[in-house]
């Protein structure tokens, strides 16, 4: 009887596991013998193959295993017949680093495995790498306490263990690393105090930010570091505010006096509280009556005063007769179910600036056919087409707004007064007890996110570099205009950038929405809608929406335009040079930096534009701009005015080259 055949994939997987086990046994045996092959290039090759078998389960490392030497393998550098550098950032490596692999690369000077999905802890035998100077394990899933083996590396100068899950405290043994000049430990789970005796005189760069359980004073030897090195912690002193001294205990006499109140004191407190309560109730009743009288007297009057001359909102009175109400109840209009069943009695649309050319009211809006364009943390956006097909509007239904009507009206008037070619106009609003609606001009031909990620490679191919740069320029102009008015956008992302029908211009949507939702709602946005565009300080809980955070978000959009990749918060980054599709987000700024630092810059660019050699210089300038905008520290980012100017020069140069290389000289800078 014939034996059943095993699947080929299963047989290969089993063979790989056997090979890895054999290599590890061979390395362990070789390491126990003095002068063995583990100390030469052949031993280094075996160690690298064992590491690949343990971490590269998808088989994505393009190493030629038939080569006699590993020196030509990608990410491997040799000198003097030994492996001295191993750099494999963003290669989707997963699993734990087994002993007998990295620890057998005894001539190693630089190890970079950042932006992967490596778990477990740092193997103890890395102490064999006595010449190791650079260790970068940033953005993995390593856990446990900070590895003590670090303190056995006397030549270590650069240690980056950030964005992992290391816990426990910061050891005083760091003092043993006399050569250390860079120490990055941010975004871990470190706790306790920094040791007062920590002394690293050669340290030039330090970051322990976003370790929320770190507390206590900054050691005197680290007081020279900038305050940004300690963001998101409970640390104090040094460059941070002074530690508050504990309050002295109250004197014994005062304790005795406070132990017991007299009977008359208790009675007085109760009577006073009752009077205050009655006064408050009377005041509330008075204000309610006054508000009702004012509403009845002011029906049909102007709803708000604009911040600019000639833009006063016009209140359009809606004639809600009994017959109209009956019609609404009998036949539910297309938009009405989406908005909770219809309008609220006695309420009106408030138009900003002037009445529309073709008048419409709330009932007409609710009868409009509706299509959901997108949903976000602050609300849902619909495309509403009124009866007859004109006009077509974009209606934003706020999920909630905590602003009172008067404040909402003032903020809406300020937003409606903004006029810019890259900003769709806020035409009207509706403020009801349960519903708040914003009515905009409907513009564009779909979002940038849809163009980059929903159409696949074919959809992205329709956007060459010059078109992408012009889209970035139009969006930059809109955001810079908002900033010049002293405001910020607060939610810049590719789904809030709508491209024009020609595909070479853009509109920035959703501006002012965060302000109209109210401070309480807006402050919760980063926690509920952390899509990869938020600046580090916003994710850490910074209040408000500073303009520097807008710059960071815009920088992510620039990198998204160049790479074709959708940003996100994935724990492991995509393989450099892999698919640029939107499936599965990556932490885009970190991934780009890892690729650029490894001198593989060409792999950043979307395949649809990577071969546009005539504008290679402009692509690199745009890439540098995206990296500048996404600097970790807010004070290192450019202003939006500078961003606008830099993109304008890039577009000018790209268009000039296009005109020179073709007979079509019709392109211009204006987006």
N, C-alpha and C positions, 0 to 999 in steps of 0.2 A: 504494500500500500504506500503510495507516494506521500511524503511528508508535506504538510501545508507550508507554503512559502510565506516568509515574513515580509511585510511591506518594506520597500526599499528605503523610505524615509526613516523608519524605525531602525533598520539595520545600520544606516549611516549614523544616526544619533547614538546608538550603542557603541559603534566603533569610535566615535569622537570621545565618548566618556572613557572608554578603555584607553585611548591614546593619552588623554589628559592624566588619568591615574598613573599610567606607565611613566609619563614624563615627570610627574611629581616624585614618584619613587626613585627614578633615576637621578633627579636633582638632589633629593635628600641624601642618597647614597654618595653622590659625587661630592656634596658639600662636606661630608664627614671625612674625606680623604685629602690630606694636604697635597698641594700641587696638582689637583685634579682638573678635569676639563671645565668644572664650574668656574674656574678662574680665567678662562680664556674666551675668545669670541664664540666658540662652539657652545660653551656653557651658557653664554648670554643668549644665543639663539634658542637654545632649549628652554630657557626661562621665559622668553617672550612667547614662544609657542604655547607653553603651559598657561601663561596669563591669558592669551587669546582664547584658548579652549575653555577657560573658566568664566570669562566675562563677555566674549563676543558670541553669544548664543545664536544670533541671527546671521552670523557669517558675513558681516558687512565690512570688516577690515580688509582692504585690498592688498594683502601680503602674499607674495609669491613664495609659497612654502617649499618650492623645489630649489630655491636659491641657496647656495652654500653659505652665504653670509647675510645677516639681517640689515646690513648698513644701507641697502637701497630701499628698505621698506618705508612706507609712508609714516612719518612721525618718529622715526628712529634716526639718531645721529651717532656716528662713531668717531673715535679719535684714538690713535695709538693702538689699534687692534682691539678696542673695547667699546661697548655701548656706553655713551656718556649722557645721552638725552633720550627721553621717551615722552612724546607729546601727543596725546589722543583726546583732545577736547571735543565734546559734543558728538560722540560716536555711538550713542545708544548702548553703552556698556552697562551691563546689569550683573547682579550677583555680588559675592564677596571676593576679596583679594586673598587667594590662598597663600599660606607660607611656602617658601621655596620658589617664589616667582620674582617679585620685585626685590626681595631680600637677597637674591643671588646675582643681581646686577650691581656688583660691588664697586664698580667704577662710575656709577651713575652720579651725575652732577645736577641734572634737572629732571623732575618728574611732574608732568601736568596731565591730570585725569579729570579736569573740571568739566562741569556741565554734562554729567552722565547720571546714571541711576544706581551707582554702586552702594551697596548696603554693608552692614556689619561694622567692623572697626578696622583701624590701621594695623596691619600685621606687625608683630613684635620684631620679626627678623629684618625689618627695614633699618634697624640699627646697624646692620652690616654695611650699609651705604654710607661709609664714613666721609665721603667726599660730596655728599648731597648738599647743594646750596639753595636750590629752589624747589619748594614742595607746594603744589597747587591742587587741592582737592575740593575746590569751591563748587557749590551747587550739586551735591550728591545727596544720598540718604544715610550717610554715616551717622552712627549713634554711639552712646556710651559716654564716658568721661573723656576729657581731652587726653589723647594718648601720651603716656609717659615716655614712650620711645622717642618722642621729639627731642627730649632733653639729652638724648645720647647722640645727637648729630651736631658735633662741635662746629662744623662749617656752615650750618644753616643760616642763610641770610633773609630769605623770603618764605614766609609760611602763610598760606591762605586756606583756612578751614571754614570759611563763611558759608552761609546758606546750607547748613546741615542740621543735624538734630543732636549735637553734642550737649550734654547736660553737666551738672556739677559746677565746681568753682574754677577760678583761674589760679593755677598753681604758682607758688613762689619759685619753683624750679625753672621758670622761664629765665631767671637770672643767670642760669648756666650757659645760655646761648649768647655768648659774647659778641658774635658776628651779626646778630639779628638786626636788620634795619626795617623790615616790613612785617607786620603782624595783623592779619585780618581775621576777626572772629565774629563778625556781625551776623545777625539773623540765625542764632542758635537758641538753645534753651539754657544758657548759662545762668547761674544764680549766685547769691551771696555777695561779698564785697571783693573789690580788687585789693590784693595784699598791700598793706601800707609800705612794706619793705621792697616792693617791686622796683627794680632799678635796672633799666636798659638804656645806658647812655648813648648807644649807637642807633637807637630806634628813631627812624624818620617818619614812618607812616604807621598809624594805628587806627583800627576801627573795631569797636565792640558794640556798635549801635544795634538796636532792636533785639536786645536780650532783656526782656521786661523785668525779670527777677533779679537783675544786677542792681545793687543799691549801695548806699554809703558814700563816703568821700572819695574823690579821685586822688590817687597817690601823688605826692609832691613831684615825683620824677616824671609824671605824665601830664602835669598841669600846663606844659607848653603846647600840648596837642590842641587842635581846634575843637570847638564845641560840637561840630558835626561828627566827631569821632565817637560821641556818646549819646546820639539821638535815640529816643525810644527806650531809655533805661531809667532807673530810679537813682542814678548817681548825682552827686552834687559836689560843690567846691571846684577848685581849679578854674577851668574856663566856663563852668556852669554856675548857676546861682548858688549862693552859700547854703550850706546845710543848716536847717533850722535847729536851734538849740532846744532841748526838751524844756518844757515849762517847769519852773520850780514848784515843789509841793507847797500847798497852802499852809500857813502857820496853824499851830494847834488851836489857838484862840478862835480863829475864824471858822475852823471846823466845828467847834462846839456851838458857835453862834448860829451856824447854818443847819444844825441838826433838827431844830424844831421851830416852826412858825407859830405865832400866836393865833388864837381863834379868830380875833377881829381881822387879822391880816388875811386869813383864808376867806372870810366873808367878803372883804373888800375886793379881792381878786375875782371872785365869782360874780359879784355885782358889776364890776367893770367890764368883764368879758361879755356879760349879757347885754349891756348897753352898746358895746361895740358891734355885736352881732345884729341888734335891732337897727342901728344906723346903717350898717352895710346893706341889710335887706331893703330898707327904705330907699337908699340910693340906687340900687339895682332896679327897683320898680319905677322910680322916677325916670331913669335913663331909658328904660324900655318904652314908656309912654311917649317920651320925647322923640325917640327914633321912629316910632310908628307915625306920629304926626308929621315928622319931616319927610318920611317916605311918601305919605299921601299927598303932601303939598308939592313935592318936587317931582311927581311922576311926569315923564316926558321932557324933563329939563336936561341940560348937559350933564353927563355923568362924571367927567373928570377934566382937569386942566392939564394940558400937555406941558412938558418941560421946554418945548420949543414953540415959537410963534407959528400959528397957522396949523397946528396939529392937534387941536382940541378934540377929544373924543366926542362923537355924535351919538346920542342915545336914540335908537330906533324903537319906537313903541310898537309892541306886538299886539295886534287886536286878537285876543284869545276869546272868541265868542263861544257860547255853549255848543253851537253847531260844530265849530272847529275841534273843540275838545272831544265831541262825540265821534267825529271822524277818526281822530287819533286813537281812540279806544277800540274802534271797530276794526280798522286795518292798520296793523303795526308797521310803520315805515321802515325801510331797510336800515337806516342809521339808528333809529330809536332803540331797538333791542340792545344794540351794542352800548348804548348810553344809559342803560337801566330803565328803558321803557318810555322815555320822552322827556320833555322839558318840565319845568316847575312853574306852577301857576303864577302869573303876575310878573315873571322875570323876563328880561329882554336881552337881546344881543347888544353889546356896546361897541360901536364902530370907532376906530381910532383914525383921526385925520379928517375923513369926509365919508359920506355915504357912498356905497359902491355904484358903479355905472348902471348895473342892473340890480335894482333893490331886491333884497331877500331878508327874511326874518328867521327866527328860531324854528318855526314850523317848517319853512321851506328847507332849512338845513337838515331837520330830522327826517324829512321825506326823501332826502338825497340818497342815491345808491352809494354804498360804502364798500371800500376794500381795505383790509388791514395792511398797512405798509410796514409796520414794525412795532415791537413791544420793548420797553425798557423799564428800568427801575422806577422812573418817575411817571410813566404813563404809556398809553397806546396811541399811535398815530394812524389816522385813516385818510384815504383818498375819497373825497366826497364829490360826486358829480350831481349838480342840481338838475331839476327837471328841464329838459330842453338841451342838456349837454353843456351849458355855459352858465356860470363859470365853474371851473374845476378847482377845488380847494383842498388844502391839507388841514385836517382837524386833529388837534392834540387833546386827548382827554387825560387830564391829570389824575393820577392814582389817588393823591390826596394833596391838600394844601392847608397849611395851618395859619395862613395869613387872614386877618380880618378883612372885610370887604374894602374898606377905605385904603388900607396899605396895598392890597392886591391891585386896586384901581390905579394907584400912583405908580407902582412898578410896571404895570402893563402899559401905561401911557409913556413911560420912559423907554421901554423896549420898542413900542410902536413908533417912537420918534426917530429911531435909527434908520438911516437910509444909506445903503451901500449896494453896489452891483453884485457882491458875493453873499448878500444876506437876503433871504426871502422876507417880504414884509409881513409883520403881524397886523392883520386887517381888523380883527375884532376879537372880543372875548365874551364869555358868558360866565357869570358868577352866580351859582345857585347854592342852596344849602347842602345838597348831596353831590352836585356835579360842577366841575370847573372845566371850561373848554377854551382852547386857543385856536383861532382861525387864521391860517396863513395863506399866502399865495402858493399854489402848487407849482413847483419848478422842477427842472431837470429831467433826466432820463434814467433814473435808478441810482442806487447808492454806489459809492466806490467799493464798499465791501462786496456787493453783489457782482460788480464787474471783475474784481480780482479773484473771488473765491467760488462763486456759484457757476461760472461758465467753464471752469477747468482751464487747461492750457490754451485751448482755442480762444476762450474769452479774453484771457490776458494778452494773447498775441495781437489783439486788435488795439492795444495800447502800447505804442512804442515809447522810448524814453522821453522824447520831447513832449508827447502828450501827457505823460505822467508828471513831468516837471511843470507843465502849464497848469495842470490840476492842482499841484502843490502850491504854485504861485497864487492862484485864485483863492484857495483856502487860506493861505497865509495873509493875503490882503484883508480878508474878512475878519480873521482873528485879530490882526494888528489894529484894525479899525475899532473893534470892541475894546481893546486894551487902551487905545488912545483916549477913550471916553472914561477911563478909570475903572472899568468893569472887567470881569473875566467870564469865560464861557462855562467852564466847569464840567463839560462832558464831550470832549473832542475825541472822536473815533471815526473809523472809516464808514460806519453805518450812518453817521451824522454828516457825511459829506456827500452831496448829490452832484453827479457829473452832468454836464450839459449834453444835449443831443449830439453835438459834434464830437463829444468825447475828449475835448481839450480845455475845458473850463470847469468850474465847480461852484457850488453854493454850500455855505456852512449853515446847517439847520440846528434847531433845538437851542439856540442861544436865548438866554433869559429864562429858560424853563426852570432851572435850579432855583433862581431867585423867586420865581412865582410860586414854587412849591413851598418855600419857607425854609428858614435856617435849620429847623429841626429835621425836616425830611432830607434836605440836601446833605447834612452831615452824616446821614446813614447810608448815603449812596455808595461810597467806596466799599463798605462792608457787604453790600448786597449785590453789587454790580462790578466786581473787580475783574475786568475783562482783559487785563494786560496793558491798558493804556494809562492807568493811574500812576502818578509819581510816588516814589517811596515814602515821602513825608505825608502824603494823603492816605496811603494804606496804613501808615502808623497812627492815624487818627488826628492829623492836624485839622484844626477848625477852618471852615470857609473853603474857598476855592482860589488860592493865590494865582497870579498871572504866571509865575514860574512853573506851576503845575500844568497850566495850559501848554506851555512851551514843551514840557516833557511829553505830554500826550501827542502834541503835533509831531514831535520827533519820532515817536513810535509809528505814526501814520507815514512819515517819510520813509522809514525803514521798511514798512509794509509795502509801499509803492515800489521800492527797489528790489525787494526779495520775493514778492508775491506770496509771502507767508503770513498766516493769520496769527497775531499775538495771543498769548494766553498765559496761564500759570502752571504749565506742565512741569512736574518735578525733574524730568529728563528731557534733554534737548534733542532736536532732530539731527540726523546725520548731515554733515556738511555736504552739499551737493546733491542731497536727496530731493524728493519731490517738493515742489513749491506750492502744492495745493493747499487749500484751506483746511483740509482734514486734520484735526488735532492741532491745538495751538502750541506755540513755543514761547519762551520768555525771550522776546525778540532782541532787546538791547544787549542782553548778556550773550546770546548766541552770536550776534554780529561781532561783538568785541572778541569773543574767543576765536572766531575765524580770522579776523583781521590780525590779531596778535600772533597767530600761527603763520602769517604771511600767505594765507589762502584767500585773499580778498576777492578774487574772481568768483569764488563759490558763493558769495553773498547774493549775487544778482540773479534775478529771475531768468530762467532759460530763454524767455521770450525777448529779452533785451540784452542778454550777455554778449551777443556777437555784434553789437553796434559799435564797431571799433572807432568810427569817426567821432563819437561823443564819449569816448572812454574817460577822458579827462573830466568832463562835466559830470559823469556818473560818480567818479571818485570824489569830486567836490560835494555832490549831493549826499553821498554816503558820510563824508566827514561832518556835514551839517547835521544829519540825523544823529550821529554819535554825540556831537556837541550838545544838542537839545536834550538828550537823554542822560546827561551827566547825573551821577547819584546826588551830588550836592547842588541845591538850588542856586547858590550864588555863582556857580560855574557855567550856568546856562545862558545863552544869549537872549536878548529881548526879542519880542516878535517883530519889532521894527527892523532889527538887524537881520532876522531870519528872512523877512520879506525882501530886503535889499539884496541879500546873498542869492536867493533863488531867482530874483529878477536878472541878475548878472549871468547866472547859469543858463537861464532860458534864452537870453540874448545871444550868448555864445553858441548854444546848441542850434538855434534858428539860423544864425549866420552860417554855420557849417552846413546845415541842410540846404540853404539857398545856394551855397557855393557848389555843392555836389549834385544839384538837380536843377532842372529848368523851371521848376515851380518856385517862384519867389514871392508867393502870396502870404507866407507865414509872417506873423507879427508877434510881439511880446504880449500884447493885451490878451487877457484870458476872458 
